[in-house]
Amino acid sequence: MAESALTVLVTGGTSGVGRALVETLAAKGCTVLTTSRDPDRLDPTDRVPGVRYLRLDLSDPEGPDTLAGPGGLGGEIGDIDVLVNNAGESQSGPFEELPAEAVDRLFRTNVFGPVRLSQLVLPGMRRRGFGRIIMVGSMLASFPLAHRSSYSASKAALRGFATAARQELSPFGVWISVVEPGSIATGIGSRRTKYLDEDSPYAADVSTMLEHLDANEQSGISPEKVAAVIVDAIVSPRPREFYAVGSRAPLPFLLARALPRGLMSKIVAAQHGLRR
Ligand SMILES: NC(=O)c1ccc[n+]([C@@H]2O[C@H](COP(=O)([O-])OP(=O)(O)OC[C@H]3O[C@@H](n4cnc5c(N)ncnc54)[C@H](OP(=O)(O)O)[C@@H]3O)[C@@H](O)[C@H]2O)c1
């Protein structure tokens, strides 16, 4: 299908990767829809011209169905050719101290919401024999990091759904891909939810890890670079199962094949200032 004929829904198009992607797709002439938890707060300079902004809070279990319901897209949900599940929460905290409610919210936002939204666009895609779903994961799913257990697990869960569902859907011309970015300079560090008990025995470790993480993100690749990889996946006649971009990919994946798992984990920890 010609790029300009595509109707694309990108979640979380108000900053970072989502914003860069929305700009790129709009410039290509696609019909672009995107989401924000609060589109009313956006002033005209926050909006990309020609792009439609819809309300979606993925942490609300009803969020995707409300978006697809009569007060949202209604029947138009069936017209979506491409869904990019980009919106996400970044969370940190020692495994022992993560509040259950925070982990629940993270999984609603990063896993259950994107899964439900994908289910809602699939009937239309299958009927037309064409569809693309991109799950924006994270390299932390492939290389988990201390004090990022919930986030690493949420992105690994999303990848599991996508990889299995791909095998169900490709016979219908619907391709699901995972894009795993490394560090991207989007300022996500300032929006990260952080959990740490008072007098936590992990405090020094967490602070070291966060310092390195934030420094890596600040010197990370541009969101436009990630957007370009997502566009490649969208326009490919046979999108790949998995794309990795940033943090010197594919090097870490090649190393992971060659080195023992334990050593690879030590390298990941060392890159974040942690000696293991
Ligand atoms: N930045 C990195 O280094 C990095 C690395 C690997 C993977 N990633 C992943 O890449 C994706 C984009 O990251 P980014 O750095 O571009 O993030 P970002 O700049 O913080 O943007 C996140 C977007 O998601 C939306 N959002 C946040 N919480 C939401 C919720 N509960 N429900 C619905 N929308 C929500 C925000 O919109 P509103 O605030 O308007 O609602 C915003 O548009 C995320 O999935 C992230 O996990 C990022």
The ligand as an ORCA input file, in Angstrom:
! r2SCAN-3c Opt
* xyz 0 1
  N      13.917      7.215     25.951
  C      14.580      6.062     26.018
  O      15.804      6.038     26.323
  C      13.890      4.759     25.702
  C      14.675      3.610     25.592
  C      14.069      2.400     25.276
  C      12.707      2.349     25.084
  N      11.938      3.480     25.208
  C      10.499      3.355     24.983
  O      10.154      4.153     23.871
  C       8.821      4.638     24.025
  C       8.822      6.141     23.873
  O       9.712      6.680     24.840
  P      10.038      8.233     24.900
  O      11.386      8.357     25.495
  O       9.724      8.870     23.609
  O       8.984      8.662     26.016
  P       8.373     10.104     26.405
  O       9.115     11.205     25.695
  O       8.281     10.145     27.879
  O       6.910     10.027     25.764
  C       5.990      9.119     26.267
  C       4.659      9.334     25.564
  O       3.734      8.403     26.141
  C       2.588      9.092     26.609
  N       2.170      8.439     27.858
  C       2.862      8.363     29.039
  N       2.149      7.670     29.941
  C       0.999      7.302     29.335
  C      -0.154      6.580     29.747
  N      -0.289      6.113     30.995
  N      -1.144      6.390     28.854
  C      -1.062      6.860     27.593
  N      -0.007      7.575     27.136
  C       1.010      7.787     28.001
  C       2.992     10.554     26.799
  O       1.894     11.376     26.451
  P       1.063     12.322     27.478
  O       1.999     12.732     28.571
  O       0.628     13.467     26.589
  O      -0.076     11.475     27.927
  C       4.097     10.733     25.765
  O       3.560     11.183     24.536
  C       8.346      4.154     25.395
  O       7.581      2.980     25.233
  C       9.645      3.847     26.128
  O       9.464      2.881     27.121
  C      12.502      4.693     25.504
*
